[in-house]
């Protein structure tokens, strides 16, 4: 099959497009024909070697953990999915090797859920990692509930935009940091936008003089430190970007595959609680350009890599 892969750590130039071996389908996995795979910052951080301390690479590495596609072969023990089912997945293993930037991926059923019927494949591919991160941080680490005031950083980004929508659904008031050009977008999501950078603490306090009940950090560094200072008494702090949160009494979160959580996200998307904004798409062979755009850190919503269906067969509802 055709895929994007890299044989050593490095910049976007190490990504190559070409033939790799077909994946084997384990008894509790399904073979998914990939329609789209979203780009996440963790993809190029892994490629650069920044996660080498916690994830062993098995070269060649196919990047990508998000996927949307169609089941073409269930494993011999699989009862959850059948050929032709449209699925989404956060297909992460505890090592780097068999990712989703490919024509096919063998995905364990524990990583999958049915694709929301109202989302196209491109939009659906942007939901798993960002959605699971937002859901697990808000409900488990921060325990956000009715009446809470929640501060969400990078509120126009992939994780942040879903977090704003989910926090509102949970009954919270949401203050979201974003560049000024994205303020209207944050308002559309249900948040109250504030600009990040110098003076952030004063701007947040103007909206929440008594502090925030929960802060969701996706940036780290100075942003994390300021977030801790903005907490009301008893406030909760969580970060997906900076382990220093532990020294501030908060929680560090690394998203986990969870089929139940993913199914919940799919249901919420079908209820129009969640939307996914796709900023730009790239064909599979241009994945390096997609990585470069993601690394700039200014994307509204998600960047998505698309995979052609191939031999003219076009099952499913088409790209979104």
URUR-V932418 format. One line per field, one symbol per residue. psi: psi as a letter, one per 40 degrees, with the letter a starting at -180 (. if undefined). burial: I if it has 24 or more other C-alpha atoms within 12 Angstrom, else O. A space follows every 10 residues. Layout:
BEGIN
psi=???
burial=???
END
This chain:
BEGIN
psi=iiihiieiia adeehihahi iiiihidfii hhhhdihihi dddddddeee eddehhigii hhihdiiiah hehiidehed iihehhiiig ghifihcgae gidihhhide eiiihhdehi dddddedcdd dddddddddd defhaheihh hhifeeaddd ddddddddde eihhhhiiid eeddddddee ihiiiiahed dddddddgde iidihhheda bdddddddde hiheiihiie eheeddeeea hhhhiihhdd dddddddddd efdhihhhdi iiidefdddd ddddedfehh bihhhihidb fdhgiaeii.
burial=OIIIIIIIIO OIOIIIIOOI OOIOIOOOII IIIIIIIIII IIIIIIIIIO OOOOOOIOOI IIIIIIIIII IIIIIOOOOO IOOOIIIIII IIIOOIIIII IIIIIIIIII IIIIIIIIII IIIIIIIIII IIIIIIIIIO IIIIOOOIII IIIIIIIIII IIIIIIIIII OIIIIIIIIO OIIOIIIOII IIIIIIOOOI IOIIOOIIOO IIIIIIIIII OOIIIIIIII IOOOIIIIII IIIIIOOOOI IIIIIIIIIO IIIIIIIIIO OOIIIIIIII IIIIIIIIII IIIIOOIOII IIIIIIIIIO OOOOOIOIII
END
